[in-house]
Amino acid sequence: KPRMTGRGRTLLDWLTPMIERSLARTPEALVRSGHPLRRLLNRIGHIETADHEDPKPWPEGLLRSLRSPQGLDEEAMTEAVGVLGSELQQRDEAHQRNLRRVTKAVAGSERLREAEAATDSALDARLLGSPIPLAVLRFVESDWRNRLVLLHLNEGEGGTLWLKALTLLDAVLAYHR
């Protein structure tokens, strides 16, 4: 395959004597879908494409199974298919975990944007249009805004603590007016 990684090509070069012996015994090995040689080559092709280059060395179980005596090539290939299958399954599970992690991060950043937008609109409604003392403005911009965003993330726009925090800000602004 032109998309095969160097690691995959090296393994195929190393397997060439076994492949040749298998094809000498069973010329139709690559045509039969259940033959161990075809299954092994398919697994290597699935694992070693340019999209999934893996810098790790081959699993020791794979190399151990492929170092079998010459008469046991098909058994060795069947065992190697199992080892590569488990490696492929582990890779897929890791990919699914990473996908879930990224999905959660995206959902979290979306929730954060919503909380920031709600907080900004609530603060703009209270702070725009009239003069605000500098001390109150610094307080709101340094800590209060972040606390409101966290409260919104925790309980939403209709949450009691979020509404109490806004009511407290309203009281501070009314006092300074």
NUVEX-483904 format. One record per residue (C-alpha): x, y, z; residue number from 1; residue in one letter. Coordinates in nm, 4 decimals, always signed. Layout:
R       c1       c2       c3 seq type
R        X        Y        Z NUM    A
...
REM end
This chain:
R       c1       c2       c3 seq type
R  +0.0000  +0.0000  +0.0000   1    K
R  +0.1362  +0.3440  -0.0774   2    P
R  -0.0150  +0.4792  +0.2438   3    R
R  +0.1566  +0.2198  +0.4629   4    M
R  +0.3945  +0.3562  +0.7242   5    T
R  +0.7629  +0.2746  +0.7371   6    G
R  +0.6994  +0.0643  +1.0468   7    R
R  +0.4434  -0.1431  +0.8524   8    G
R  +0.6743  -0.1837  +0.5535   9    R
R  +0.9554  -0.2991  +0.7828  10    T
R  +0.7269  -0.5610  +0.9359  11    L
R  +0.6205  -0.6819  +0.5902  12    L
R  +0.9850  -0.7055  +0.4832  13    D
R  +1.0571  -0.9097  +0.7952  14    W
R  +0.7552  -1.1329  +0.7201  15    L
R  +0.8486  -1.1898  +0.3537  16    T
R  +0.9956  -1.5404  +0.4057  17    P
R  +0.6836  -1.6504  +0.5976  18    M
R  +0.4564  -1.4963  +0.3338  19    I
R  +0.6458  -1.6696  +0.0534  20    E
R  +0.6304  -2.0083  +0.2319  21    R
R  +0.2583  -1.9648  +0.2900  22    S
R  +0.1927  -1.8704  -0.0734  23    L
R  +0.4041  -2.1668  -0.1930  24    A
R  +0.1868  -2.4045  +0.0110  25    R
R  -0.1464  -2.2289  -0.0584  26    T
R  -0.1353  -2.0090  -0.3732  27    P
R  -0.4959  -1.8928  -0.3187  28    E
R  -0.4183  -1.7664  +0.0346  29    A
R  -0.4697  -1.4021  -0.0613  30    L
R  -0.8011  -1.4778  -0.2321  31    V
R  -0.9615  -1.6689  +0.0564  32    R
R  -1.0930  -1.4191  +0.3110  33    S
R  -1.0555  -1.6546  +0.6071  34    G
R  -0.6955  -1.7537  +0.5374  35    H
R  -0.4553  -1.6467  +0.8157  36    P
R  -0.2169  -1.4773  +0.5711  37    L
R  -0.4865  -1.2546  +0.4252  38    R
R  -0.6240  -1.1757  +0.7710  39    R
R  -0.2725  -1.0881  +0.8948  40    L
R  -0.2012  -0.8602  +0.5990  41    L
R  -0.5398  -0.6903  +0.6429  42    N
R  -0.4704  -0.6270  +1.0132  43    R
R  -0.1299  -0.4814  +0.9348  44    I
R  -0.2918  -0.2637  +0.6691  45    G
R  -0.5563  -0.1410  +0.9162  46    H
R  -0.3036  -0.0610  +1.1854  47    I
R  -0.0224  +0.0839  +0.9775  48    E
R  -0.1786  +0.3467  +0.7550  49    T
R  -0.0392  +0.6965  +0.7264  50    A
R  -0.3394  +0.8284  +0.9214  51    D
R  -0.2486  +0.6268  +1.2300  52    H
R  +0.1278  +0.6231  +1.2500  53    E
R  +0.2360  +0.4716  +1.5783  54    D
R  +0.5889  +0.5406  +1.7052  55    P
R  +0.5796  +0.2554  +1.9556  56    K
R  +0.7576  -0.0723  +1.8799  57    P
R  +0.5547  -0.3740  +1.7813  58    W
R  +0.4056  -0.5648  +2.0752  59    P
R  +0.6329  -0.8396  +2.2012  60    E
R  +0.3471  -1.0902  +2.1724  61    G
R  +0.3295  -1.0264  +1.7981  62    L
R  +0.6998  -1.0724  +1.7438  63    L
R  +0.7074  -1.3808  +1.9652  64    R
R  +0.4228  -1.5412  +1.7706  65    S
R  +0.5848  -1.4651  +1.4352  66    L
R  +0.9180  -1.6225  +1.5378  67    R
R  +0.7636  -1.9690  +1.5202  68    S
R  +0.9230  -2.2689  +1.3511  69    P
R  +0.8702  -2.2908  +0.9752  70    Q
R  +0.6099  -2.5644  +0.9888  71    G
R  +0.3739  -2.3602  +1.2072  72    L
R  +0.3356  -2.0504  +0.9871  73    D
R  -0.0451  -2.0534  +0.9742  74    E
R  -0.0790  -2.0963  +1.3496  75    E
R  +0.1712  -1.8162  +1.4032  76    A
R  -0.0220  -1.5902  +1.1642  77    M
R  -0.3504  -1.6691  +1.3413  78    T
R  -0.1942  -1.5806  +1.6773  79    E
R  -0.0463  -1.2613  +1.5285  80    A
R  -0.3897  -1.1637  +1.3942  81    V
R  -0.5250  -1.1929  +1.7493  82    G
R  -0.2455  -0.9758  +1.8885  83    V
R  -0.2965  -0.7111  +1.6196  84    L
R  -0.6721  -0.7284  +1.6715  85    G
R  -0.6316  -0.6489  +2.0400  86    S
R  -0.3935  -0.3621  +1.9536  87    E
R  -0.6470  -0.2283  +1.7050  88    L
R  -0.9205  -0.2569  +1.9672  89    Q
R  -0.7067  -0.0696  +2.2220  90    Q
R  -0.6423  +0.2025  +1.9648  91    R
R  -1.0128  +0.2312  +1.8910  92    D
R  -1.0965  +0.2493  +2.2620  93    E
R  -0.8341  +0.5223  +2.3123  94    A
R  -0.9778  +0.7086  +2.0137  95    H
R  -1.3292  +0.6834  +2.1610  96    Q
R  -1.2037  +0.8096  +2.4998  97    R
R  -1.0317  +1.1033  +2.3328  98    N
R  -1.3431  +1.1738  +2.1280  99    L
R  -1.5579  +1.1769  +2.4430 100    R
R  -1.3040  +1.4047  +2.6161 101    R
R  -1.3034  +1.6482  +2.3234 102    V
R  -1.6825  +1.6394  +2.3048 103    T
R  -1.7060  +1.7239  +2.6743 104    K
R  -1.4545  +2.0047  +2.6314 105    A
R  -1.6504  +2.1500  +2.3413 106    V
R  -1.9747  +2.1237  +2.5370 107    A
R  -1.8041  +2.2835  +2.8370 108    G
R  -1.6682  +2.5698  +2.6314 109    S
R  -2.0142  +2.6214  +2.4815 110    E
R  -2.1637  +2.6366  +2.8317 111    R
R  -1.8890  +2.8788  +2.9350 112    L
R  -1.9638  +3.1065  +2.6390 113    R
R  -2.3340  +3.1005  +2.7296 114    E
R  -2.2570  +3.1831  +3.0936 115    A
R  -2.0249  +3.4676  +2.9934 116    E
R  -2.2827  +3.6076  +2.7512 117    A
R  -2.5602  +3.5945  +3.0144 118    A
R  -2.3341  +3.7563  +3.2731 119    T
R  -2.2221  +4.0262  +3.0321 120    D
R  -2.5784  +4.1137  +2.9359 121    S
R  -2.6886  +4.1233  +3.3034 122    A
R  -2.3960  +4.3468  +3.3980 123    L
R  -2.4390  +4.5699  +3.0931 124    D
R  -2.8031  +4.6240  +3.1860 125    A
R  -2.6951  +4.7423  +3.5306 126    R
R  -2.3744  +4.9315  +3.4506 127    L
R  -2.4409  +5.1086  +3.1215 128    L
R  -2.6148  +5.4425  +3.1070 129    G
R  -2.5225  +5.5996  +3.4391 130    S
R  -2.1943  +5.7006  +3.6002 131    P
R  -2.0413  +5.4221  +3.8073 132    I
R  -1.7855  +5.4848  +4.0821 133    P
R  -1.4406  +5.3601  +3.9813 134    L
R  -1.4109  +5.1358  +4.2884 135    A
R  -1.7352  +4.9567  +4.2011 136    V
R  -1.6336  +4.9223  +3.8368 137    L
R  -1.2942  +4.7740  +3.9307 138    R
R  -1.4610  +4.5351  +4.1741 139    F
R  -1.7105  +4.4177  +3.9122 140    V
R  -1.4441  +4.3753  +3.6437 141    E
R  -1.1876  +4.2009  +3.8632 142    S
R  -1.3818  +3.9476  +4.0698 143    D
R  -1.7543  +3.9893  +4.0506 144    W
R  -1.7845  +3.9083  +3.6796 145    R
R  -1.5898  +3.5826  +3.7247 146    N
R  -1.7982  +3.4831  +4.0248 147    R
R  -2.1186  +3.5497  +3.8326 148    L
R  -1.9950  +3.3362  +3.5429 149    V
R  -1.9136  +3.0508  +3.7822 150    L
R  -2.2519  +3.0812  +3.9507 151    L
R  -2.4224  +3.0747  +3.6112 152    H
R  -2.2252  +2.7633  +3.5162 153    L
R  -2.3209  +2.5986  +3.8424 154    N
R  -2.6921  +2.6725  +3.8567 155    E
R  -2.8017  +2.8594  +3.5456 156    G
R  -2.9533  +3.2001  +3.4861 157    E
R  -3.2542  +3.1419  +3.7087 158    G
R  -3.0470  +3.0108  +4.0008 159    G
R  -3.1036  +3.1646  +4.3393 160    T
R  -2.7376  +3.2456  +4.4130 161    L
R  -2.6915  +3.4067  +4.0707 162    W
R  -2.9996  +3.6221  +4.1243 163    L
R  -2.8882  +3.7083  +4.4805 164    K
R  -2.5455  +3.8147  +4.3485 165    A
R  -2.7117  +4.0440  +4.0946 166    L
R  -2.9435  +4.1804  +4.3657 167    T
R  -2.6401  +4.2531  +4.5824 168    L
R  -2.4766  +4.4370  +4.2924 169    L
R  -2.7993  +4.6345  +4.2444 170    D
R  -2.7893  +4.7317  +4.6138 171    A
R  -2.4240  +4.8452  +4.5898 172    V
R  -2.5028  +5.0528  +4.2796 173    L
R  -2.8123  +5.2036  +4.4475 174    A
R  -2.6039  +5.2941  +4.7539 175    Y
R  -2.3408  +5.4725  +4.5399 176    H
R  -2.6056  +5.6606  +4.3430 177    R
REM end
